[in-house]
Amino acid sequence: MRLATYVSERRQSQLVRLLQAVMVGILVVGLLARNSGVIVNAAVGLLVTFLPAYLERNYAFTMNVGLVLWITVAMFLHAFGTLPLPMLDFLSPYSATWWWDHMTHALSSSLVAGVAYATVVALDEHSEFVHMPPKFLFVFMLLFVLAFGVVWELLEFYISVAAALVGSDSVLTQYGLEDTVLDLFYNSVGGLVVAVFGSAHLSGISRELAERLDARSANR
């Protein structure tokens, strides 16, 4: 069921702006504390939240405000999770809260799966050479998210190793093999949610992408 059923688009847009403002505050705190992890994660998260507005302004590609809020919440929780907090004895939510990492992995993987779903469905609608039956698409989504999760875990590992070698703080943290397995599980949860509910919430983006591809082909 759509978020707009409970919250108006205006309220959703206001919440997006509020979360972006808080992320700016997190970035400022990171700069003042010279905490590279907080700086990088807040800055990257902010850039991602402004991507829908950039696409709309420069390419007239519009997203439902609920999808923009989905992206913003995922980026906000990730950036906030790196921030040392007084109520947690100046540990970050990632370090002090066992479920925070799993929650953000599920949300982030759902974003990756959403992008993959919208793209694949658009190609299916646009090209006569691409055909994705529902069952095959379901399996494809799960495998895609699992593969992306493995690549991400490897990236986290090598970034942590590189940071240790140069004696700096790591912007991404590995917590061990058990945590990696749990991350992959929650990545699958995010992909499963998109595979089940993608047609209801991402069909508009898929249709717009397909129309862009059709128009591009017609202009050739």
RARADA-V808026 format. One record per backbone hydrogen bond with DSSP energy under -1.0 kcal/mol. NH is the residue of the N-H (numbers start at 1). CO is the residue of the C=O. If there is no record, write none. Layout:
NH:CO / NH:CO
This chain:
5:2 / 6:3 / 7:3 / 12:8 / 13:9 / 14:10 / 15:11 / 16:12 / 17:13 / 18:14 / 19:15 / 20:16 / 21:17 / 22:18 / 23:19 / 24:20 / 25:21 / 26:22 / 27:23 / 28:24 / 29:25 / 30:26 / 31:27 / 32:28 / 33:29 / 35:30 / 39:35 / 40:36 / 41:37 / 42:38 / 43:39 / 44:40 / 45:41 / 46:42 / 47:43 / 48:44 / 49:45 / 50:46 / 51:48 / 54:50 / 55:51 / 56:52 / 57:53 / 58:54 / 59:55 / 61:55 / 68:64 / 69:65 / 70:66 / 71:67 / 72:68 / 73:69 / 74:70 / 75:71 / 76:72 / 77:73 / 78:74 / 79:75 / 80:76 / 81:77 / 82:79 / 83:80 / 85:91 / 88:85 / 89:86 / 90:85 / 94:81 / 96:92 / 97:93 / 100:97 / 103:99 / 104:100 / 105:101 / 106:102 / 107:103 / 108:104 / 109:105 / 110:106 / 111:107 / 112:108 / 113:109 / 114:110 / 115:111 / 116:112 / 117:113 / 118:114 / 119:115 / 120:116 / 121:117 / 122:118 / 123:119 / 124:120 / 125:121 / 126:122 / 127:123 / 137:133 / 138:134 / 139:135 / 140:136 / 141:137 / 142:138 / 143:139 / 144:140 / 145:141 / 146:142 / 147:143 / 148:144 / 149:145 / 150:146 / 151:147 / 152:148 / 153:149 / 154:150 / 155:151 / 156:152 / 157:153 / 158:154 / 159:155 / 160:156 / 161:157 / 162:158 / 163:159 / 164:160 / 165:161 / 166:162 / 168:163 / 180:176 / 181:177 / 182:178 / 183:179 / 184:180 / 185:181 / 186:182 / 187:183 / 188:184 / 189:185 / 190:186 / 191:187 / 192:188 / 193:189 / 194:190 / 195:191 / 196:192 / 197:193 / 198:194 / 201:197 / 202:198 / 206:202 / 207:203 / 208:204 / 209:205 / 210:206 / 211:207 / 212:208 / 213:209 / 214:210 / 215:211 / 216:212 / 217:213 / 218:214 / 219:215
